């Protein structure tokens, strides 16, 4: 398989000059490629200023009072602005004050990239010593258009959602093999590259073990980590349905608050992410339990749940990219009416309904509830995204059925 090297879309955003002097905080799931894109940025700018704070030599230089950035700059012939990366600095005590001192000293000559696991995102919220000094970006797993090296402009939104759908289907090629690999091995670079089922199985086990035994243990006051692992074992059956905390509480035999905390920490450590229900006073849609999905969609249960999870992750990633690069604000929801009928996803633009999407394995017809939800939300377009290959149908201009391998390419 020859998917690498892949240029991540976040590189076009996070390292842009338009973000000025501010530090770039890059967070996201374990092993999603944060260090890789930071090192690529350094390479592209002929910089060797990479410092991993897990490295004893780096920590020793700091303890000895060394301004190692200034020393390393003097060793180079380059002049002007430099890029420097601090990897995993959030693991050491008082890291924010340390980072503030480095930034305040070198902000006129050095642009800082700060990378780390989801813990970095959590720890930054404790206090405001870095206020005004950084912008936060999240790197998600790979999506289809990244692994086929589709231009960055191809995934950006259009002024209206109908034009966006038409851009995603007009003259587009279906990348069925790449879609199959993504569904089988996830969007995490290493298992996708290996494309080996045994390796993938061991990788997933290690990924979950490290997240629970290290990240959740270090970040929370949860002592019953085995209960968190038990929760992970039952979550695949919950994908695609509104999540009932009471049901989780009963399954784990814990109280409501404990069950809720378990879910919260799995979200904070980027194992799960939430999709809330959409509601407003103007419609008959109801606000109830949220849905949750895995960042690694291969953890979902049957093929229907896995495909829906994959579509959720594709849409979330695109929306994260749009919010980091566009002036408008986008959010991902699902829709549920009072009669219990649902549409899997709704993209809202500046809090207004923009596009409805449904994930289906087969290419069956469009159900009546999706047409009804489209009408309730202001006659917005609807796209039924299907796993089946070579599907493209258009009904009454606003209703589409299209293969995912084409729509997301």
LINCORQUI-V710036 format. One record per helix or strand. SS is the DSSP state (H for helix, E for strand). FROM is the first residue (numbers start at 1). TO is the last residue. Records with the same first field share a line. If there is no record, write none. Layout:
# LINCORQUI-V710036
SS->FROM-TO  FROM-TO
This chain:
# LINCORQUI-V710036
H->9-14  17-19  34-44  56-63  68-74  89-91  95-106  118-123  144-147  152-155  161-169  176-185  189-194  197-219  225-238  245-252  256-268  297-299  303-325  368-376  404-407
E->23-28  49-52  82-87  110-115  134-139  272-277  285-285  291-294  330-337  342-349  352-360  382-386  392-395  399-403
